[in-house]
Structure formats: structure tokens, C-alpha cells
Amino acid sequence: MLSSELVPAGLALIEKDKSKVLGLTVGSQKVEPGLYIPRADAKAAPELHFDGASASATYICVNLDLDAPFISFSVLGPVLHWLQSGFRATAGSTLHASEPVIAKYAGPRPPPGAAPHRYVFFLYEQPAGFDVKKYVPADGQEMGVSKRMRWNFDAWAKEVGLGEVVAVNYFTSN
């Protein structure tokens, strides 16, 4: 896996502070960190909730597969599975996006025989002046698979000016 400082820091955050666990609902199932979700159940993007969300803030969600193609040989990771800006808290802690998707959600797809992969969701406060148009693929295209593999999370976070991670959660799936 491509080296990252943000991934271990995010995972450590929820070990230390349970209030920083990002609420994920997959279908009707609420996700506790590390929960196994069958691949067929995770085809659609999860619903996001965060009790600590500010009504005046806007958020970005980044979802990565850390273990591609195999846990013991993760040379393609991290793989970007979802990148969405423009989340705002509505109806309490539920987060809804109002901006175009940067990288459309792609459900779990480990190769046959692979052990369950970790699908981690990071929530950040969206930087002031963030221009989603700069990152949305042109002409209604989707971000291709090759651009998602070995995605440099740390470099992108630095480029857009992400601050500290606000909340994190993950599930496993194969």
C-alpha cells in the first residue's frame, strides 16, 4: 500500500475517542468499526451520520479500500472508492451531499479468494474556498479505475487543505 500518515492517524482516532466514530448505515444495518458486511449488501453508498456535526459546516467524505488486491500484497492500495464533498447536517446528525460527486461510490470488489478488505470512511470539514469543479471529472465522466488505484490520500489532502479528520469508521467485506 502507498504510504500514508492520514490512514493510521484516522484509525487511531476512533480507538481513543468513540465520539469520533462516523455513523454509517448500510441498508438497514448500523456499522460499528470493523463490522463485516457482505459485498452484495454494500453495493450502494452508505448513509452518513455524525452527532458532532455542526449545522454551519460543510464536510468531505473520503472512502478507501486499504487492502487491494490482497491484504498480504496490497500493492494497488489504497483504492479510492468514494469521494464526495458538500455534506451538510440535516435532520439532526444525518449528512446529505449537495455538490456533484468527485468519485462515484464503488462497492466492495475484492478478487475471488481474497480475505475481507477494510473499507475506511474519513470525514473532514470542507476547507473554505474548496472548488469542487476543479476535481469533478469533466463532461459528466466518472473517475476511472486507474486513477483510483494507489490513490495518494495524503497528497490530495495537502493540495485541498484538509485539516484534522473529524470522524472515521470502517467495515470489512469480500
Backbone as JSON Lines, residues from 0, in Angstrom:
{"i":0,"aa":"M","n":[0.85,-1.18,0.0],"ca":[0.0,0.0,0.0],"c":[0.89,1.24,0.0]}
{"i":1,"aa":"L","n":[0.45,2.22,-0.74],"ca":[1.12,3.51,-0.76],"c":[1.16,4.06,0.66]}
{"i":2,"aa":"S","n":[2.3,4.55,1.08],"ca":[2.46,5.05,2.44],"c":[1.52,6.23,2.71]}
{"i":3,"aa":"S","n":[0.98,6.26,3.92],"ca":[0.07,7.34,4.31],"c":[0.21,7.61,5.8]}
{"i":4,"aa":"E","n":[0.18,8.88,6.15],"ca":[0.13,9.25,7.56],"c":[-1.31,9.41,8.03]}
{"i":5,"aa":"L","n":[-2.2,9.78,7.11],"ca":[-3.59,10.06,7.47],"c":[-4.37,8.81,7.85]}
{"i":6,"aa":"V","n":[-4.1,7.7,7.17],"ca":[-4.85,6.47,7.44],"c":[-4.63,5.98,8.86]}
{"i":7,"aa":"P","n":[-3.39,5.74,9.3],"ca":[-3.23,5.26,10.68],"c":[-3.7,6.26,11.72]}
{"i":8,"aa":"A","n":[-3.54,7.55,11.44],"ca":[-4.0,8.57,12.39],"c":[-5.52,8.53,12.53]}
{"i":9,"aa":"G","n":[-6.21,8.35,11.42],"ca":[-7.67,8.26,11.45],"c":[-8.15,7.04,12.21]}
{"i":10,"aa":"L","n":[-7.52,5.9,11.95],"ca":[-7.92,4.68,12.65],"c":[-7.61,4.77,14.14]}
{"i":11,"aa":"A","n":[-6.5,5.4,14.49],"ca":[-6.15,5.57,15.9],"c":[-7.14,6.49,16.61]}
{"i":12,"aa":"L","n":[-7.67,7.46,15.88],"ca":[-8.62,8.41,16.47],"c":[-9.82,7.7,17.07]}
{"i":13,"aa":"I","n":[-10.39,6.73,16.35],"ca":[-11.59,6.07,16.87],"c":[-11.27,5.04,17.95]}
{"i":14,"aa":"E","n":[-10.01,4.65,18.05],"ca":[-9.61,3.8,19.17],"c":[-9.59,4.61,20.46]}
{"i":15,"aa":"K","n":[-9.15,5.87,20.36],"ca":[-9.03,6.75,21.53],"c":[-10.33,7.43,21.92]}
{"i":16,"aa":"D","n":[-11.15,7.77,20.92],"ca":[-12.31,8.62,21.17],"c":[-13.52,8.11,20.39]}
{"i":17,"aa":"K","n":[-14.37,7.37,21.07],"ca":[-15.55,6.76,20.42],"c":[-16.53,7.81,19.9]}
{"i":18,"aa":"S","n":[-16.46,9.05,20.38],"ca":[-17.35,10.09,19.86],"c":[-16.97,10.5,18.44]}
{"i":19,"aa":"K","n":[-15.81,10.04,17.97],"ca":[-15.33,10.37,16.63],"c":[-15.65,9.27,15.61]}
{"i":20,"aa":"V","n":[-16.46,8.29,16.03],"ca":[-16.88,7.24,15.1],"c":[-17.95,7.82,14.17]}
{"i":21,"aa":"L","n":[-17.69,7.78,12.89],"ca":[-18.64,8.25,11.89],"c":[-19.77,7.23,11.79]}
{"i":22,"aa":"G","n":[-21.0,7.7,11.89],"ca":[-22.14,6.8,11.74],"c":[-22.31,6.4,10.29]}
{"i":23,"aa":"L","n":[-22.34,5.1,10.05],"ca":[-22.59,4.56,8.72],"c":[-23.8,3.64,8.81]}
{"i":24,"aa":"T","n":[-24.72,3.78,7.89],"ca":[-25.84,2.85,7.79],"c":[-25.78,2.24,6.4]}
{"i":25,"aa":"V","n":[-25.62,0.93,6.35],"ca":[-25.57,0.18,5.1],"c":[-26.86,-0.62,5.04]}
{"i":26,"aa":"G","n":[-27.74,-0.25,4.11],"ca":[-29.08,-0.85,4.1],"c":[-29.78,-0.43,5.38]}
{"i":27,"aa":"S","n":[-30.14,-1.4,6.2],"ca":[-30.76,-1.09,7.49],"c":[-29.8,-1.33,8.65]}
{"i":28,"aa":"Q","n":[-28.57,-1.68,8.34],"ca":[-27.59,-2.04,9.36],"c":[-26.69,-0.87,9.75]}
{"i":29,"aa":"K","n":[-26.64,-0.59,11.05],"ca":[-25.71,0.42,11.57],"c":[-24.34,-0.25,11.73]}
{"i":30,"aa":"V","n":[-23.32,0.43,11.24],"ca":[-21.97,-0.15,11.2],"c":[-21.16,0.28,12.41]}
{"i":31,"aa":"E","n":[-20.72,-0.7,13.17],"ca":[-19.72,-0.49,14.22],"c":[-18.36,-0.72,13.57]}
{"i":32,"aa":"P","n":[-17.3,-0.04,14.02],"ca":[-16.0,-0.21,13.39],"c":[-15.58,-1.68,13.27]}
{"i":33,"aa":"G","n":[-15.22,-2.06,12.04],"ca":[-14.75,-3.41,11.77],"c":[-15.82,-4.42,11.44]}
{"i":34,"aa":"L","n":[-17.08,-4.04,11.47],"ca":[-18.17,-4.97,11.18],"c":[-18.02,-5.55,9.78]}
{"i":35,"aa":"Y","n":[-18.3,-6.85,9.65],"ca":[-18.29,-7.49,8.34],"c":[-19.63,-7.24,7.66]}
{"i":36,"aa":"I","n":[-19.58,-6.75,6.42],"ca":[-20.78,-6.51,5.61],"c":[-20.62,-7.33,4.32]}
{"i":37,"aa":"P","n":[-21.56,-8.22,4.0],"ca":[-21.44,-8.94,2.73],"c":[-21.4,-7.97,1.55]}
{"i":38,"aa":"R","n":[-20.6,-8.29,0.59],"ca":[-20.39,-7.43,-0.58],"c":[-21.71,-7.04,-1.25]}
{"i":39,"aa":"A","n":[-22.65,-7.98,-1.36],"ca":[-23.94,-7.69,-2.0],"c":[-24.74,-6.65,-1.23]}
{"i":40,"aa":"D","n":[-24.52,-6.56,0.08],"ca":[-25.26,-5.6,0.91],"c":[-24.67,-4.2,0.87]}
{"i":41,"aa":"A","n":[-23.45,-4.08,0.35],"ca":[-22.75,-2.78,0.37],"c":[-22.58,-2.19,-1.03]}
{"i":42,"aa":"K","n":[-23.48,-2.54,-1.94],"ca":[-23.38,-2.02,-3.31],"c":[-23.67,-0.52,-3.39]}
{"i":43,"aa":"A","n":[-24.59,-0.05,-2.55],"ca":[-24.96,1.38,-2.57],"c":[-24.18,2.12,-1.49]}
{"i":44,"aa":"A","n":[-23.94,3.4,-1.72],"ca":[-23.24,4.23,-0.73],"c":[-23.99,4.22,0.59]}
{"i":45,"aa":"P","n":[-23.27,4.15,1.69],"ca":[-23.94,4.18,3.0],"c":[-24.48,5.56,3.31]}
{"i":46,"aa":"E","n":[-25.44,5.59,4.21],"ca":[-25.91,6.87,4.75],"c":[-24.94,7.27,5.85]}
{"i":47,"aa":"L","n":[-24.59,8.54,5.91],"ca":[-23.64,9.04,6.9],"c":[-24.36,9.82,7.99]}
{"i":48,"aa":"H","n":[-23.89,9.64,9.23],"ca":[-24.41,10.37,10.39],"c":[-23.22,10.78,11.24]}
{"i":49,"aa":"F","n":[-23.32,11.93,11.86],"ca":[-22.29,12.31,12.82],"c":[-22.9,13.23,13.86]}
{"i":50,"aa":"D","n":[-22.96,12.73,15.1],"ca":[-23.56,13.51,16.19],"c":[-22.84,14.82,16.44]}
{"i":51,"aa":"G","n":[-21.55,14.87,16.13],"ca":[-20.77,16.08,16.36],"c":[-20.8,17.06,15.2]}
{"i":52,"aa":"A","n":[-21.64,16.79,14.18],"ca":[-21.68,17.67,13.01],"c":[-22.24,19.04,13.36]}
{"i":53,"aa":"S","n":[-21.6,20.06,12.84],"ca":[-22.06,21.43,13.02],"c":[-23.02,21.78,11.89]}
{"i":54,"aa":"A","n":[-24.14,22.4,12.22],"ca":[-25.12,22.8,11.2],"c":[-24.54,23.84,10.25]}
{"i":55,"aa":"S","n":[-23.5,24.54,10.66],"ca":[-22.92,25.59,9.81],"c":[-21.73,25.1,8.98]}
{"i":56,"aa":"A","n":[-21.31,23.86,9.19],"ca":[-20.13,23.33,8.49],"c":[-20.54,22.49,7.28]}
{"i":57,"aa":"T","n":[-19.61,22.38,6.35],"ca":[-19.75,21.5,5.19],"c":[-18.61,20.49,5.29]}
{"i":58,"aa":"Y","n":[-18.88,19.26,4.85],"ca":[-17.93,18.17,5.04],"c":[-17.6,17.46,3.73]}
{"i":59,"aa":"I","n":[-16.45,16.79,3.74],"ca":[-15.99,15.93,2.65],"c":[-15.83,14.53,3.21]}
{"i":60,"aa":"C","n":[-16.29,13.52,2.45],"ca":[-16.09,12.13,2.83],"c":[-15.17,11.46,1.81]}
{"i":61,"aa":"V","n":[-14.15,10.77,2.34],"ca":[-13.21,10.0,1.53],"c":[-13.33,8.55,1.98]}
{"i":62,"aa":"N","n":[-13.54,7.64,1.03],"ca":[-13.67,6.2,1.33],"c":[-12.58,5.44,0.58]}
{"i":63,"aa":"L","n":[-11.78,4.69,1.33],"ca":[-10.65,3.95,0.76],"c":[-10.72,2.47,1.09]}
{"i":64,"aa":"D","n":[-10.29,1.64,0.14],"ca":[-10.02,0.22,0.38],"c":[-8.52,0.15,0.64]}
{"i":65,"aa":"L","n":[-8.16,-0.27,1.83],"ca":[-6.74,-0.28,2.21],"c":[-6.0,-1.54,1.76]}
{"i":66,"aa":"D","n":[-6.72,-2.57,1.32],"ca":[-6.12,-3.89,1.19],"c":[-6.09,-4.48,-0.22]}
{"i":67,"aa":"A","n":[-6.12,-3.66,-1.25],"ca":[-6.2,-4.18,-2.62],"c":[-4.82,-4.57,-3.16]}
{"i":68,"aa":"P","n":[-4.73,-5.66,-3.92],"ca":[-5.77,-6.62,-4.17],"c":[-5.92,-7.67,-3.06]}
{"i":69,"aa":"F","n":[-4.84,-7.89,-2.29],"ca":[-4.89,-8.84,-1.18],"c":[-4.27,-8.2,0.05]}
{"i":70,"aa":"I","n":[-4.75,-8.57,1.22],"ca":[-4.23,-8.0,2.47],"c":[-2.71,-8.19,2.56]}
{"i":71,"aa":"S","n":[-2.24,-9.37,2.18],"ca":[-0.8,-9.66,2.28],"c":[0.01,-9.07,1.12]}
{"i":72,"aa":"F","n":[-0.67,-8.5,0.15],"ca":[0.0,-7.97,-1.05],"c":[-0.82,-6.79,-1.56]}
{"i":73,"aa":"S","n":[-0.79,-5.71,-0.79],"ca":[-1.67,-4.57,-1.07],"c":[-1.02,-3.51,-1.96]}
{"i":74,"aa":"V","n":[-0.4,-3.98,-3.04],"ca":[0.34,-3.07,-3.93],"c":[-0.55,-2.09,-4.7]}
{"i":75,"aa":"L","n":[-1.84,-2.33,-4.78],"ca":[-2.74,-1.42,-5.51],"c":[-3.42,-0.42,-4.59]}
{"i":76,"aa":"G","n":[-3.2,-0.57,-3.29],"ca":[-3.89,0.28,-2.33],"c":[-3.11,1.53,-1.98]}
{"i":77,"aa":"P","n":[-3.8,2.48,-1.41],"ca":[-5.24,2.42,-1.21],"c":[-5.99,2.69,-2.51]}
{"i":78,"aa":"V","n":[-7.17,2.1,-2.61],"ca":[-8.05,2.34,-3.75],"c":[-9.16,3.28,-3.29]}
{"i":79,"aa":"L","n":[-9.33,4.36,-4.03],"ca":[-10.39,5.32,-3.73],"c":[-11.73,4.72,-4.15]}
{"i":80,"aa":"H","n":[-12.64,4.57,-3.2],"ca":[-13.96,4.02,-3.5],"c":[-15.05,5.08,-3.53]}
{"i":81,"aa":"W","n":[-14.79,6.23,-2.92],"ca":[-15.81,7.29,-2.93],"c":[-15.15,8.58,-2.48]}
{"i":82,"aa":"L","n":[-15.47,9.66,-3.16],"ca":[-15.01,10.98,-2.76],"c":[-16.15,11.95,-3.05]}
{"i":83,"aa":"Q","n":[-16.73,12.46,-1.98],"ca":[-17.91,13.32,-2.09],"c":[-17.74,14.52,-1.17]}
{"i":84,"aa":"S","n":[-17.92,15.7,-1.74],"ca":[-17.89,16.93,-0.95],"c":[-19.31,17.44,-0.77]}
{"i":85,"aa":"G","n":[-19.45,18.52,-0.03],"ca":[-20.74,19.18,0.1],"c":[-21.71,18.55,1.07]}
{"i":86,"aa":"F","n":[-21.22,17.74,2.01],"ca":[-22.12,17.16,3.02],"c":[-22.46,18.21,4.07]}
{"i":87,"aa":"R","n":[-23.73,18.27,4.41],"ca":[-24.21,19.15,5.49],"c":[-25.13,18.34,6.39]}
{"i":88,"aa":"A","n":[-25.14,18.71,7.66],"ca":[-26.02,18.03,8.62],"c":[-27.44,18.53,8.44]}
{"i":89,"aa":"T","n":[-28.35,17.59,8.27],"ca":[-29.78,17.9,8.21],"c":[-30.5,16.88,9.08]}
{"i":90,"aa":"A","n":[-31.66,17.22,9.55],"ca":[-32.46,16.29,10.37],"c":[-31.61,15.68,11.47]}
{"i":91,"aa":"G","n":[-31.01,16.52,12.28],"ca":[-30.17,16.03,13.37],"c":[-28.76,15.78,12.89]}
{"i":92,"aa":"S","n":[-28.35,14.52,12.92],"ca":[-26.96,14.2,12.6],"c":[-26.78,13.6,11.21]}
{"i":93,"aa":"T","n":[-27.85,13.43,10.45],"ca":[-27.74,12.85,9.11],"c":[-27.07,13.84,8.17]}
{"i":94,"aa":"L","n":[-26.13,13.32,7.37],"ca":[-25.39,14.16,6.43],"c":[-25.89,13.91,5.01]}
{"i":95,"aa":"H","n":[-26.17,14.99,4.29],"ca":[-26.62,14.91,2.89],"c":[-25.7,15.77,2.04]}
{"i":96,"aa":"A","n":[-25.34,15.25,0.86],"ca":[-24.44,15.98,-0.05],"c":[-25.24,16.84,-1.02]}
{"i":97,"aa":"S","n":[-24.69,18.01,-1.29],"ca":[-25.35,18.96,-2.19],"c":[-24.5,19.29,-3.41]}
{"i":98,"aa":"E","n":[-23.33,18.69,-3.52],"ca":[-22.42,19.01,-4.61],"c":[-22.24,17.8,-5.52]}
{"i":99,"aa":"P","n":[-21.76,18.01,-6.75],"ca":[-21.52,16.88,-7.65],"c":[-20.5,15.92,-7.03]}
{"i":100,"aa":"V","n":[-20.64,14.65,-7.35],"ca":[-19.72,13.64,-6.83],"c":[-18.38,13.76,-7.56]}
{"i":101,"aa":"I","n":[-17.3,13.62,-6.81],"ca":[-15.96,13.66,-7.39],"c":[-15.58,12.27,-7.88]}
{"i":102,"aa":"A","n":[-15.75,11.27,-7.02],"ca":[-15.54,9.86,-7.4],"c":[-16.76,9.1,-6.9]}
{"i":103,"aa":"K","n":[-17.55,8.62,-7.83],"ca":[-18.79,7.9,-7.51],"c":[-18.48,6.7,-6.63]}
{"i":104,"aa":"Y","n":[-19.4,6.41,-5.69],"ca":[-19.23,5.28,-4.78],"c":[-19.11,3.99,-5.59]}
{"i":105,"aa":"A","n":[-18.11,3.2,-5.24],"ca":[-17.92,1.86,-5.8],"c":[-17.92,0.89,-4.63]}
{"i":106,"aa":"G","n":[-18.84,-0.03,-4.63],"ca":[-18.94,-1.0,-3.54],"c":[-17.73,-1.93,-3.49]}
{"i":107,"aa":"P","n":[-17.67,-2.76,-2.46],"ca":[-16.55,-3.69,-2.29],"c":[-16.4,-4.64,-3.48]}
{"i":108,"aa":"R","n":[-15.14,-4.87,-3.88],"ca":[-14.87,-5.76,-5.01],"c":[-13.54,-6.5,-4.86]}
{"i":109,"aa":"P","n":[-13.27,-7.09,-3.71],"ca":[-12.02,-7.86,-3.63],"c":[-12.04,-9.01,-4.64]}
{"i":110,"aa":"P","n":[-10.87,-9.44,-5.11],"ca":[-10.83,-10.55,-6.05],"c":[-11.29,-11.85,-5.39]}
{"i":111,"aa":"P","n":[-11.71,-12.83,-6.19],"ca":[-12.12,-14.12,-5.63],"c":[-11.03,-14.7,-4.74]}
{"i":112,"aa":"G","n":[-11.43,-15.23,-3.61],"ca":[-10.5,-15.85,-2.68],"c":[-9.81,-14.89,-1.72]}
{"i":113,"aa":"A","n":[-10.03,-13.6,-1.89],"ca":[-9.38,-12.62,-1.02],"c":[-10.06,-12.6,0.35]}
{"i":114,"aa":"A","n":[-9.27,-12.36,1.36],"ca":[-9.82,-12.15,2.71],"c":[-10.57,-10.82,2.71]}
{"i":115,"aa":"P","n":[-11.42,-10.59,3.7],"ca":[-12.15,-9.31,3.75],"c":[-11.2,-8.11,3.78]}
{"i":116,"aa":"H","n":[-11.51,-7.12,2.96],"ca":[-10.77,-5.86,2.91],"c":[-11.38,-4.86,3.88]}
{"i":117,"aa":"R","n":[-10.58,-3.88,4.3],"ca":[-11.07,-2.78,5.14],"c":[-11.47,-1.61,4.24]}
{"i":118,"aa":"Y","n":[-12.72,-1.17,4.4],"ca":[-13.26,-0.02,3.67],"c":[-13.45,1.09,4.69]}
{"i":119,"aa":"V","n":[-12.54,2.08,4.64],"ca":[-12.49,3.12,5.66],"c":[-13.11,4.41,5.12]}
{"i":120,"aa":"F","n":[-13.93,5.05,5.96],"ca":[-14.6,6.3,5.62],"c":[-14.05,7.39,6.53]}
{"i":121,"aa":"F","n":[-13.51,8.44,5.93],"ca":[-12.94,9.58,6.65],"c":[-13.82,10.79,6.39]}
{"i":122,"aa":"L","n":[-14.18,11.5,7.45],"ca":[-14.97,12.72,7.32],"c":[-14.11,13.91,7.74]}
{"i":123,"aa":"Y","n":[-14.05,14.91,6.87],"ca":[-13.29,16.13,7.13],"c":[-14.19,17.33,6.95]}
{"i":124,"aa":"E","n":[-13.9,18.39,7.68],"ca":[-14.57,19.65,7.41],"c":[-14.03,20.16,6.07]}
{"i":125,"aa":"Q","n":[-14.93,20.57,5.21],"ca":[-14.54,21.05,3.88],"c":[-13.86,22.41,4.01]}
{"i":126,"aa":"P","n":[-12.67,22.56,3.43],"ca":[-11.96,23.83,3.54],"c":[-12.74,24.98,2.87]}
{"i":127,"aa":"A","n":[-12.64,26.15,3.45],"ca":[-13.24,27.35,2.85],"c":[-12.62,27.53,1.47]}
{"i":128,"aa":"G","n":[-13.42,27.86,0.51],"ca":[-12.92,28.09,-0.84],"c":[-12.7,26.83,-1.66]}
{"i":129,"aa":"F","n":[-13.05,25.66,-1.1],"ca":[-12.89,24.41,-1.86],"c":[-13.74,24.5,-3.13]}
{"i":130,"aa":"D","n":[-13.12,24.27,-4.29],"ca":[-13.81,24.36,-5.57],"c":[-14.02,22.96,-6.14]}
{"i":131,"aa":"V","n":[-15.2,22.42,-5.92],"ca":[-15.5,21.05,-6.36],"c":[-15.33,20.91,-7.87]}
{"i":132,"aa":"K","n":[-15.57,21.97,-8.63],"ca":[-15.46,21.9,-10.09],"c":[-14.05,21.54,-10.54]}
{"i":133,"aa":"K","n":[-13.08,21.87,-9.72],"ca":[-11.68,21.56,-10.04],"c":[-11.42,20.05,-9.99]}
{"i":134,"aa":"Y","n":[-12.23,19.31,-9.24],"ca":[-11.98,17.89,-9.0],"c":[-13.0,16.96,-9.64]}
{"i":135,"aa":"V","n":[-14.16,17.46,-10.02],"ca":[-15.18,16.63,-10.67],"c":[-14.71,16.31,-12.09]}
{"i":136,"aa":"P","n":[-14.76,15.03,-12.49],"ca":[-14.37,14.7,-13.86],"c":[-15.17,15.51,-14.89]}
{"i":137,"aa":"A","n":[-14.51,15.89,-15.95],"ca":[-15.13,16.74,-16.99],"c":[-16.2,16.0,-17.78]}
{"i":138,"aa":"D","n":[-17.12,16.75,-18.32],"ca":[-18.14,16.26,-19.25],"c":[-18.97,15.1,-18.71]}
{"i":139,"aa":"G","n":[-19.23,15.09,-17.41],"ca":[-20.08,14.05,-16.83],"c":[-19.43,12.68,-16.77]}
{"i":140,"aa":"Q","n":[-18.15,12.61,-17.02],"ca":[-17.43,11.33,-16.95],"c":[-17.31,10.89,-15.49]}
{"i":141,"aa":"E","n":[-16.95,9.63,-15.3],"ca":[-16.65,9.13,-13.96],"c":[-15.15,8.95,-13.84]}
{"i":142,"aa":"M","n":[-14.65,9.04,-12.6],"ca":[-13.23,8.8,-12.38],"c":[-12.94,7.34,-12.69]}
{"i":143,"aa":"G","n":[-11.97,7.1,-13.55],"ca":[-11.62,5.75,-13.96],"c":[-10.91,4.96,-12.88]}
{"i":144,"aa":"V","n":[-10.9,3.65,-13.06],"ca":[-10.3,2.74,-12.09],"c":[-8.81,3.03,-11.91]}
{"i":145,"aa":"S","n":[-8.1,3.29,-13.0],"ca":[-6.65,3.5,-12.88],"c":[-6.32,4.73,-12.03]}
{"i":146,"aa":"K","n":[-7.17,5.74,-12.04],"ca":[-6.93,6.93,-11.22],"c":[-7.28,6.69,-9.75]}
{"i":147,"aa":"R","n":[-8.04,5.65,-9.48],"ca":[-8.45,5.33,-8.11],"c":[-7.41,4.46,-7.39]}
{"i":148,"aa":"M","n":[-6.66,3.66,-8.17],"ca":[-5.67,2.76,-7.57],"c":[-4.45,3.54,-7.11]}
{"i":149,"aa":"R","n":[-3.89,3.09,-5.96],"ca":[-2.72,3.74,-5.37],"c":[-2.97,5.25,-5.24]}
{"i":150,"aa":"W","n":[-4.19,5.57,-4.81],"ca":[-4.6,6.97,-4.68],"c":[-3.84,7.61,-3.54]}
{"i":151,"aa":"N","n":[-3.2,8.73,-3.82],"ca":[-2.35,9.38,-2.82],"c":[-3.2,10.32,-1.95]}
{"i":152,"aa":"F","n":[-3.77,9.74,-0.92],"ca":[-4.66,10.45,0.0],"c":[-3.94,11.63,0.65]}
{"i":153,"aa":"D","n":[-2.73,11.41,1.14],"ca":[-2.01,12.47,1.83],"c":[-1.74,13.67,0.9]}
{"i":154,"aa":"A","n":[-1.33,13.38,-0.34],"ca":[-1.05,14.47,-1.29],"c":[-2.32,15.24,-1.62]}
{"i":155,"aa":"W","n":[-3.44,14.53,-1.82],"ca":[-4.7,15.21,-2.14],"c":[-5.15,16.06,-0.96]}
{"i":156,"aa":"A","n":[-5.04,15.51,0.25],"ca":[-5.44,16.26,1.45],"c":[-4.62,17.54,1.58]}
{"i":157,"aa":"K","n":[-3.33,17.45,1.3],"ca":[-2.47,18.64,1.36],"c":[-2.86,19.64,0.28]}
{"i":158,"aa":"E","n":[-3.1,19.14,-0.93],"ca":[-3.47,20.01,-2.06],"c":[-4.73,20.82,-1.77]}
{"i":159,"aa":"V","n":[-5.74,20.18,-1.19],"ca":[-7.01,20.89,-0.96],"c":[-7.07,21.58,0.4]}
{"i":160,"aa":"G","n":[-6.09,21.3,1.26],"ca":[-6.04,21.97,2.56],"c":[-6.93,21.36,3.62]}
{"i":161,"aa":"L","n":[-7.07,20.01,3.6],"ca":[-7.86,19.37,4.65],"c":[-7.19,19.57,6.0]}
{"i":162,"aa":"G","n":[-7.99,19.78,7.02],"ca":[-7.48,19.9,8.38],"c":[-7.46,18.54,9.04]}
{"i":163,"aa":"E","n":[-7.73,18.54,10.33],"ca":[-7.77,17.29,11.09],"c":[-9.01,16.49,10.73]}
{"i":164,"aa":"V","n":[-8.89,15.17,10.74],"ca":[-10.04,14.31,10.49],"c":[-11.08,14.54,11.6]}
{"i":165,"aa":"V","n":[-12.34,14.59,11.21],"ca":[-13.43,14.85,12.14],"c":[-14.0,13.55,12.69]}
{"i":166,"aa":"A","n":[-14.18,12.56,11.81],"ca":[-14.76,11.28,12.21],"c":[-14.31,10.2,11.22]}
{"i":167,"aa":"V","n":[-14.31,8.95,11.7],"ca":[-13.85,7.81,10.9],"c":[-14.7,6.6,11.25]}
{"i":168,"aa":"N","n":[-14.87,5.71,10.3],"ca":[-15.45,4.4,10.55],"c":[-15.01,3.48,9.42]}
{"i":169,"aa":"Y","n":[-15.17,2.18,9.63],"ca":[-14.84,1.24,8.56],"c":[-15.61,-0.05,8.74]}
{"i":170,"aa":"F","n":[-15.79,-0.72,7.61],"ca":[-16.33,-2.07,7.65],"c":[-15.4,-2.95,6.83]}
{"i":171,"aa":"T","n":[-15.57,-4.25,6.98],"ca":[-14.81,-5.2,6.17],"c":[-15.79,-5.91,5.25]}
{"i":172,"aa":"S","n":[-15.27,-6.35,4.11],"ca":[-16.14,-7.03,3.15],"c":[-15.3,-7.79,2.14]}
{"i":173,"aa":"N","n":[-15.87,-8.85,1.64],"ca":[-15.32,-9.58,0.49],"c":[-16.47,-10.26,-0.21]}
